[in-house]
Amino acid sequence: MRKSVGWSSDLIVRPDTPLTNAQRKEFARTVKRAKRDGKIAATAQQTIPYVEMYRNGMCDLGGGLYSKSVQFEDRAYTEVSDDEQVVIFDLYCDLLNYFGPSVGLELSVICYYPDLKTYERDLSIPPSGDALDPVRQELSDFLLHQAAKCKVERRMCLTYTVQAEGLVRALSRLDQIESDVIAAFRSLGSTARPMDGYERLAALHQCLHLDTPQQFKFNWNALIQTGLSSKDFIAPSSFQFKDGRYFRVGASYGTASFLQIDASRLSHTLLNSLLDCDACQIFTIHAKALEHGAALKAVKRKLSDLDKTKIDEQKRATRTGYDYDILPPDLKTYAKEAENLLEALQSHDEKLFMVTILMVHIAPSRQKLENILTSVGGIASAANCELIRLDYQQEQGYMSALPLGVNLVEIQRGMTTSGTAIFLPFRTCEVYQPGGLYYGVNALTNQIIIADRKTLKCPNGIVLGTPGSGKSFFAKREIVHTFFTTDDDQLMLDSENEYTALTEALGGQVIYLAPDSKYYLNPMDLDLSTDVGESPMLMQADFIMSQCELMMANQGNTLMPIERSLLDRCIGLVYREYMKDPKPEKMPVLGDLYRVLKEQHDPRADDLATAMEIYVTGSLSYLNHRTNIDLHNRLVCYNTSRLGQGLKKLVMSNVQKHIWQCTTANRYAGKTTRIILDEFHLLLKEPQTAAYTAEIYKRFRKWNGIPTALTQNVKDLLASPEIENILENSDFVLMLNQGASDRAILAQRLSIAPDELAHVTNSGEGQGLLFFGDKVIPFEDRFPKNTKLYQLMTTKPAEQEPKGGPHAD
């Protein structure tokens, strides 16, 4: 039984009972009186139930009632472990328990169609008038296609209301609640932020144009200049509430319903099930806690009523000759529930809330609206609940669903804290940061993932996956998107000749490092142009010693302390002339160090010179040349695929030094340097290159550097003691398909739940998990193969166009 708000008390009808002629006439007379007395809004603006919206986000609802809202982000819930779900649920209960009897609470989940115009503005890559414009267009089209995969997006906010005498007192109370609520969401693992007046109006505008997305155009100065109200900027073209079971908002049809709960227990997945359909809808929970004493008194009174009913039933059974212990099942059930409720209020941290649960659905036609209601009603019915339309209360239901904090529907039921918290709004993490890069679409929601690694505390990244899972393809896609949308420099360490074609196609610099190449990187290069807080000469001396140590190690020897002292003395002599007049043509080479060692006339110096001889005048003399390449290109690929074992360690170490120098120079120029380290496990096999790589991961953040390591063998990776530092200093981990043993290792190290681990178990290409800061997002990515861009990025030999390998020219 429900009383229609605003109607005479004798007009009480069931929602599914047809009205009699007398009732229809009485409704008509009531409407006529309401119009005459001005109780029915004459305009769409008057329908919206607030008095004034202020810039700081506070809203005057009239009658001394004021509200504010916070918008909060989704977080992973459905796929985390059971233990973590319990923790999240308990923390959410703590959040609800924070609200006392003097504060009204409204949880709003707004489901709406995405605005593709916004995505087009954010994701389109403008042409530059060069030969790469067709590739830019391909990438733009692909990104917009991925954005359009998500049919319905969500906005979640929490609105709280207080009764106060005047704006000042209301603002003081609301601000205190705001800070406490934001802290509570932070403990939940969800980022919440206060909504200012503009954002609240934008949310209202969205709710009032749910089925027909329109751009919200509003400026606070317009209120002063035009004399209009903020309602004029959010109101739809019209409202129609003539039909008792439907309403019209603009050209769309809608209906407001309340959720009647008949089940004794509900699943924590019910809310997501109700909202998991292709429909524009608003789910709203209005809740207000009762005073603890009043709640206990109400429950005890209910128990007394049940006891009286029980006695009456027993007397009736005795009179009719039945066993008085046989009672109606419903009576036993209600009595047990009331006893449990009393125990929860007395012994557990539970409050009693008076709750109204509303759902509003909007569709372009009445038939589609009916289909949506049938679908959602079926889901509710399966959970032993019922979705009941608010007959002749459509206006009150729709306005109560707006995130204002106003409840005009007088249908409530008592629910404990845990009963209210069962409608947990969390589902999965989403990341959409305009200006970021594309990392696939959420595997659960199809929401496009756009993330900016520069916003992370530590943007260092690691990409893990079995062969063929898509590691290199991911790296190339990130390279392309970065190249077209930022001015960042990108340096690639290419040990398998996988990035050469892409680099050349984008106009980058490919440096072929091989014994038969004419491109040289001088290990003796000394950069005096930048100050890194340490003496450049001391750093160079340390590097040269590490190179000599590798030369000795290649011949089965080690560098002794006395030999280090000799080297240190000779290094100073080698750079003496250059330091007097630092010109490129005076830069020393290995042959100069070899000559100075020979001039020492010391047997140990002679031994060092002999060990170095093969790299100066012998078959490995590739390193004995001055640098002859221009590294001032936004895209540089160090191709080491044809390096023999005798040179690989030395050259890789030399490349790492040049990467560091480029990053340092870019930092002083205000640029970001991204470094891609493919076949990462190779760098960790030698102590020198492993230590240098660990330094990159420790210090590059301070120098605007973003390294990304790619590797396939997790066990080899974790065998290096340096990996501990690298993992701890990486807030970006992209995990593709993993082998069984690797999955077990990673699940333990990264605390991956079984349901999450399923996304990297026998998964297809481009499917996996993205760890972005504290967010874990299951993703998938399918790139169209009939594009030029795909041909440039694919690593499958059968799909690649013929291309030249490393060459000396």
Summary of the structure (lengths in Angstrom):
residues: 809
radius of gyration: 34.8
end to end distance: 87.7
largest distance: 125.0
contacts: 2561
relative contact order: 0.11
helix: 45%
strand: 18%
